[in-house]
């Protein structure tokens, strides 16, 4: 990752990337203190990160399955994250409205995924790989996974 290689951490992988310092922030217990397993809606945010640039202003339905998925960072670091276009996905409702009601775990600013400043390390709590086949009734995850295939590998 430090040499420019592409890295994606999903769910626990996202937690590890944050703990290793490869991504900003940390993940905490859900506000409900319960394990959440359901479909949620995401809206692409970062125009400069390949994983989400094609999904900006689009809504995708992706499952989550976690007990510690609440994204947190200090306010000054959160401002920098937004200024640097590092938020890749936010939780939203079916129509794309970002609101507290659409936030399944209490993540600050409805953040579902972030990337590093270099835009080659990505982390997200939702599971696009669990929404990638018609047999499971949802293929929205393919849109996210296909974006990764467009990245140049180092």
Secondary structure, DSSP 8 states (H G I E B T S, - for coil): -TTS--EEEETHHHHHHHHTTSSSSEEE--TTSS-EEEEEEEEE--SSSHHHHTTBT-EEEEEEEESS-EEE--HHHHHHHHHTT-EEEEEE-TT----GGG-SS--GGGEEEEE-TTS-EEEESSBGGGG-BGGGTB-THHHHHHHHHTS---
